[in-house]
Amino acid sequence: MPKLDEARAILSSLDMPAAQQSDICCYTLLAMASIAEDAPWESSTNNWIRIHDILQFVDMAYGVRYAENSRETFRKQAIHHFRNAALIEDNGKATNSPNYRYRLSNEFLELLKMFESDAWEASLFAFLDTHPSLVSMYASKKQMTKLPVLINGKEMSFSAGKHNELQKLILEEFAPRFAPYSECIYVGDTAEKDLFVNAEMLLLLGFSLSLHDKLPDVILYREDKHWLYFIEAVTSVGPMDAKRILEIESMTEGVTAGKIYVTAFCDFKTFKQFSEALAWETEVWIACLPEHMIHMNGDKFLGPR
């Protein structure tokens, strides 16, 4: 097996993310261990080196030339993540110092020397037991940044992001004020398309959906008035314009409930960007002014038409 593939197998065994099993990451590992194509892994070393030295080694040992201006790519794709996983360490110098160096950690060096030996599996197990995988570390970090949200009295969580922050405000600030006694029957997530969907209620209300239909970001149903609120959370795209309303009307032809179309914005600046595209006979809610609504017609206020 070529050394590049062996390096990839090692990174895979360590449960590194797919992006950290790329050729750049594999060449970085080979260079830092000073392993040429014909060298055994038991000869691995962990001398202090610079990213410049990594580029030179890859060129000389493997005939693959990376430009000097690709050093930042190596730092971001490989070095940064290897250090997070405790595979490498730096010498503590200032990052802009000409003496700044990296090397394999002693623990990881000893593991590399065991690759393809009878002791590899036991050594790998021992290493992983004391070094949480980068995948699990990043998953834990992602979980910590989730946004808790109450949906129909049940606590759930959105992935982090401006769009989801606005959706959270719709459920917790808009709904109690302007859609009292309503329940959420659909809400999406930027990372998870259908965070919450009450498919049974959608069918009972007469929705006719295909795989190609894109529901509004939030759908609320108020049973006492038999009203549906179709709400788009707009941070960069997707207001309730005439085209969007026609799309929703098409997928709700069998729905008898009154339909209310709402575009929600975080602030007035974003509202102004889309104000000319908003359809008449729709509603606007701006989260920074949660007590107020803008009605895109003067003949009547919030309610189905």
C-alpha positions as CSV (number, residue, x, y, z in Angstrom):
1,M,0.0,0.0,0.0
2,P,1.4,3.5,-0.9
3,K,2.5,5.5,2.1
4,L,-0.1,8.1,1.3
5,D,-2.9,5.5,1.7
6,E,-1.2,4.2,4.9
7,A,-1.2,7.7,6.4
8,R,-4.9,8.0,5.5
9,A,-5.6,4.6,7.2
10,I,-3.9,5.9,10.3
11,L,-5.9,9.1,10.4
12,S,-9.1,7.1,9.8
13,S,-8.2,4.8,12.7
14,L,-8.0,7.8,14.9
15,D,-11.5,8.8,13.9
16,M,-10.4,12.1,12.3
17,P,-13.1,13.9,10.3
18,A,-13.2,13.2,6.6
19,A,-11.7,16.7,5.8
20,Q,-8.7,15.8,7.9
21,Q,-8.0,12.6,5.9
22,S,-7.3,14.6,2.7
23,D,-4.0,14.4,0.8
24,I,-2.7,17.6,2.4
25,C,-3.3,16.1,5.9
26,C,-1.7,12.8,4.9
27,Y,1.4,14.5,3.5
28,T,1.6,16.6,6.6
29,L,1.6,13.5,8.7
30,L,4.2,11.8,6.6
31,A,6.5,14.9,6.6
32,M,6.2,15.4,10.3
33,A,7.1,11.7,10.9
34,S,9.8,12.0,8.2
35,I,8.5,8.9,6.4
36,A,9.4,8.6,2.7
37,E,7.8,6.0,0.4
38,D,10.2,3.2,1.3
39,A,10.6,4.0,5.0
40,P,9.0,1.8,7.7
41,W,6.8,3.5,10.2
42,E,8.9,2.2,13.0
43,S,11.5,4.8,11.9
44,S,9.2,7.7,12.5
45,T,10.8,10.8,14.2
46,N,9.4,13.9,15.8
47,N,11.9,16.6,15.0
48,W,10.8,20.2,15.3
49,I,9.9,21.5,11.8
50,R,8.1,24.4,10.1
51,I,5.3,24.3,7.5
52,H,8.0,25.4,5.0
53,D,9.9,22.2,5.9
54,I,6.7,20.1,5.3
55,L,6.3,21.5,1.8
56,Q,10.0,20.8,1.0
57,F,9.8,17.2,2.3
58,V,6.6,16.5,0.3
59,D,8.3,17.8,-2.8
60,M,11.6,15.8,-2.3
61,A,10.1,12.6,-1.0
62,Y,6.9,12.3,-3.0
63,G,7.4,14.7,-6.0
64,V,4.4,16.7,-5.1
65,R,5.0,20.4,-5.2
66,Y,2.9,22.9,-3.2
67,A,3.5,26.6,-3.6
68,E,4.8,28.5,-0.6
69,N,1.6,30.5,-0.5
70,S,-0.3,27.3,0.4
71,R,1.2,27.3,3.9
72,E,-1.9,28.8,5.3
73,T,-3.9,26.0,3.7
74,F,-1.7,23.4,5.4
75,R,-2.1,25.3,8.7
76,K,-5.9,25.5,8.6
77,Q,-6.6,22.0,7.1
78,A,-4.0,19.9,8.9
79,I,-1.9,21.6,11.6
80,H,-4.7,23.3,13.5
81,H,-6.8,20.0,13.7
82,F,-3.8,17.8,14.5
83,R,-3.0,20.0,17.4
84,N,-6.6,19.9,18.6
85,A,-6.4,16.1,18.6
86,A,-3.1,16.1,20.5
87,L,-1.3,14.5,17.6
88,I,1.2,17.4,17.4
89,E,2.5,20.2,19.7
90,D,4.2,23.5,19.1
91,N,7.3,24.9,20.7
92,G,5.5,27.8,22.5
93,K,7.1,30.6,20.4
94,A,5.0,33.5,19.1
95,T,3.2,32.4,15.9
96,N,4.9,35.1,13.9
97,S,8.4,34.1,15.2
98,P,10.8,32.6,12.6
99,N,11.6,30.0,15.3
100,Y,8.0,28.8,15.6
101,R,8.0,25.0,15.1
102,Y,5.8,21.9,15.3
103,R,6.5,18.2,16.1
104,L,4.5,15.0,16.7
105,S,3.6,14.5,20.3
106,N,5.7,11.8,22.0
107,E,2.6,9.7,22.6
108,F,1.5,9.8,19.0
109,L,5.1,9.1,17.8
110,E,5.1,5.9,19.8
111,L,1.8,4.9,18.3
112,L,3.0,5.6,14.7
113,K,6.0,3.3,15.3
114,M,3.5,0.4,16.0
115,F,1.6,0.7,12.7
116,E,1.3,-2.6,10.9
117,S,3.0,-4.4,13.8
118,D,1.3,-7.0,16.1
119,A,1.1,-4.3,18.8
120,W,-0.8,-1.8,16.6
121,E,-4.4,-2.5,17.7
122,A,-3.5,-2.6,21.4
123,S,-1.5,0.6,21.1
124,L,-4.3,2.3,19.1
125,F,-6.9,1.3,21.7
126,A,-4.7,2.7,24.5
127,F,-4.1,6.0,22.7
128,L,-7.8,6.5,21.9
129,D,-8.7,5.7,25.5
130,T,-6.8,8.7,26.7
131,H,-7.2,11.0,23.6
132,P,-10.9,11.7,22.6
133,S,-11.3,11.6,18.8
134,L,-11.5,14.9,17.0
135,V,-14.9,13.8,15.5
136,S,-16.4,13.4,19.0
137,M,-14.7,16.6,20.2
138,Y,-16.2,18.6,17.4
139,A,-19.6,17.0,17.8
140,S,-19.5,17.9,21.5
141,K,-18.6,21.5,20.6
142,K,-21.4,21.6,18.1
143,Q,-23.9,20.3,20.6
144,M,-22.8,23.0,23.1
145,T,-23.6,25.8,20.6
146,K,-27.2,24.6,20.0
147,L,-30.0,27.0,20.8
148,P,-32.6,25.6,23.2
149,V,-36.2,26.4,22.1
150,L,-39.6,25.6,23.4
151,I,-41.9,23.9,20.7
152,N,-45.4,23.3,22.0
153,G,-44.1,23.2,25.6
154,K,-41.4,20.7,24.7
155,E,-37.7,21.8,24.9
156,M,-35.8,21.1,21.7
157,S,-32.7,22.7,20.1
158,F,-31.8,24.5,16.9
159,S,-28.3,24.4,15.5
160,A,-26.5,27.7,16.0
161,G,-26.9,30.5,13.4
162,K,-28.6,33.8,12.7
163,H,-31.5,32.2,10.8
164,N,-32.3,29.8,13.6
165,E,-32.0,32.5,16.2
166,L,-34.8,34.3,14.3
167,Q,-36.9,31.2,14.2
168,K,-36.5,30.8,17.9
169,L,-37.8,34.4,18.4
170,I,-40.7,33.6,16.2
171,L,-41.8,30.7,18.4
172,E,-41.1,32.4,21.7
173,E,-41.8,36.1,21.0
174,F,-44.1,36.3,18.0
175,A,-46.4,33.4,18.6
176,P,-47.5,34.4,22.2
177,R,-48.2,37.9,21.1
178,F,-49.8,37.5,17.6
179,A,-50.8,33.8,17.4
180,P,-52.0,33.0,21.0
181,Y,-53.2,29.5,21.7
182,S,-51.5,28.3,18.5
183,E,-49.4,25.2,18.2
184,C,-46.4,24.7,16.0
185,I,-47.0,22.1,13.3
186,Y,-43.8,22.6,11.4
187,V,-40.4,24.2,11.9
188,G,-37.2,23.6,10.0
189,D,-33.5,23.9,10.9
190,T,-30.6,25.1,8.8
191,A,-28.7,21.9,9.7
192,E,-31.6,19.6,10.0
193,K,-34.3,20.3,7.4
194,D,-37.3,19.1,9.4
195,L,-36.6,19.8,13.1
196,F,-40.3,19.3,14.0
197,V,-43.2,18.3,11.8
198,N,-46.6,17.2,12.8
199,A,-47.4,15.2,9.7
200,E,-50.7,13.9,11.0
201,M,-52.0,17.5,11.6
202,L,-50.8,18.6,8.2
203,L,-52.8,15.8,6.5
204,L,-55.9,16.5,8.6
205,L,-55.7,20.2,7.6
206,G,-55.7,19.1,3.9
207,F,-52.0,19.7,3.0
208,S,-51.0,18.0,-0.2
209,L,-47.2,17.7,-0.3
210,S,-44.6,16.3,-2.7
211,L,-40.9,15.7,-2.2
212,H,-40.3,18.9,-4.1
213,D,-42.4,21.2,-2.0
214,K,-40.6,23.6,0.4
215,L,-42.7,24.5,3.4
216,P,-42.3,27.9,5.0
217,D,-39.8,28.1,7.8
218,V,-42.5,28.0,10.5
219,I,-46.2,27.0,10.4
220,L,-48.5,27.7,13.3
221,Y,-52.1,26.5,13.7
222,R,-54.7,28.2,15.8
223,E,-57.5,25.8,16.3
224,D,-60.0,28.1,18.0
225,K,-60.1,30.4,14.9
226,H,-59.1,27.7,12.4
227,W,-56.2,29.9,11.2
228,L,-52.8,28.9,9.8
229,Y,-49.8,31.2,10.0
230,F,-47.2,30.7,7.3
231,I,-44.0,32.4,8.5
232,E,-40.8,32.9,6.6
233,A,-37.7,33.9,8.7
234,V,-35.6,36.1,6.5
235,T,-32.0,36.9,7.2
236,S,-30.7,36.8,3.6
237,V,-33.3,35.3,1.2
238,G,-37.0,34.2,1.0
239,P,-39.6,36.9,1.9
240,M,-43.3,36.4,1.3
241,D,-43.4,37.8,-2.2
242,A,-46.1,37.0,-4.8
243,K,-44.2,34.0,-6.2
244,R,-43.8,32.4,-2.7
245,I,-47.5,32.9,-1.9
246,L,-48.5,31.2,-5.2
247,E,-46.2,28.2,-4.3
248,I,-47.8,27.9,-0.8
249,E,-51.3,28.2,-2.3
250,S,-50.5,25.4,-4.7
251,M,-49.5,23.0,-2.0
252,T,-52.5,24.0,0.2
253,E,-55.3,23.8,-2.3
254,G,-57.2,21.4,-0.1
255,V,-56.7,23.5,3.1
256,T,-59.9,25.2,4.4
257,A,-58.3,27.1,7.3
258,G,-57.7,30.8,7.0
259,K,-54.2,31.6,5.8
260,I,-52.0,34.3,7.2
261,Y,-48.7,35.1,5.5
262,V,-45.9,36.6,7.6
263,T,-42.4,37.6,6.9
264,A,-40.2,37.9,10.0
265,F,-37.0,39.9,10.1
266,C,-34.3,40.4,12.8
267,D,-34.1,44.2,12.3
268,F,-35.3,47.1,10.3
269,K,-32.1,47.1,8.1
270,T,-33.0,43.7,6.8
271,F,-36.6,44.6,6.3
272,K,-35.6,47.6,4.2
273,Q,-33.6,45.3,1.9
274,F,-36.8,43.3,1.1
275,S,-39.6,45.9,1.6
276,E,-40.2,46.4,-2.2
277,A,-40.5,42.6,-2.8
278,L,-43.1,41.9,-0.1
279,A,-46.5,40.9,-1.3
280,W,-49.6,42.9,-0.5
281,E,-52.0,41.4,2.0
282,T,-49.2,39.9,4.1
283,E,-47.8,40.7,7.5
284,V,-44.4,41.8,8.7
285,W,-42.9,41.2,12.1
286,I,-39.5,42.6,13.1
287,A,-37.9,40.9,16.1
288,C,-36.2,43.9,17.5
289,L,-39.7,45.5,17.9
290,P,-41.6,42.4,19.0
291,E,-44.7,44.3,20.2
292,H,-45.5,45.6,16.7
293,M,-46.6,44.4,13.3
294,I,-46.6,46.0,9.9
295,H,-49.7,45.2,7.8
296,M,-49.2,45.3,4.1
297,N,-52.7,46.7,3.6
298,G,-54.8,49.2,5.5
299,D,-58.3,47.9,5.2
300,K,-58.0,45.3,7.9
301,F,-55.5,44.0,10.4
302,L,-54.1,40.6,11.2
303,G,-56.3,37.8,10.0
304,P,-57.0,35.6,7.1
305,R,-58.4,37.2,3.9
